[in-house]
Amino acid sequence: KHLEDHPEIERWVESGLQIHPQEGACEFCGNTVTEDRLSVFQAHFSKDLAEHKRKVENLLHRVKSAEIRLAPPKEAEFNPQFRDSYKVVVESLPKAIEAFNLAVKTLAEDVQRKVDAPRKQMEPAPLAEGLASTITDAVDTINTLIEENNKLADNFSTAKAEATKRVRY
């Protein structure tokens, strides 16, 4: 109970079990650590708890890696007829990414609290709905504009040849 109420001491004892796995003199205080005391600690730090901690730490790593870092194309990279459309679409993207990353940070803080106190029951903070869909929709629209822009660039020589042909006739 004392260890559960004091997570920092619990982490300290758990790391000490790795250093001092058998009975004998404690390297910290010099007192004798009995087999009974070691059994109590080892029962406290069960394999299930270790697996739970590993899963929560993996979740924390996945949550932290979910942060979005996106550098959209520059307006000047588009042909003139697509620039106004691109400007409108890309305007909402940084705000949506910022809101998503803020939600990721909030979730990471919640998971970190669980890592720090794995035995305590916790409720994560509620996240806004549609965070990812806002970004996905904006990126899909930008990708459509990029495809149209690229089609124009790919067909440029063909269009130029046809225009030259029409001018001659």
Secondary structure by P-SEA (a helix, b strand, c coil): ccccccaaaaaaaaaaaaacccccccccccccccaaaaaaaaaaacaaaaaaaaaaaaaaaaaaacbbbbbccccccccccaaaaaaaaacaaaaaaaaaaaaaaaaaaaaaaaaacccbbbbccccccaaaaaaaaaaaaaaaaaaaaaaaaaaaaaaaaaaaaaaac
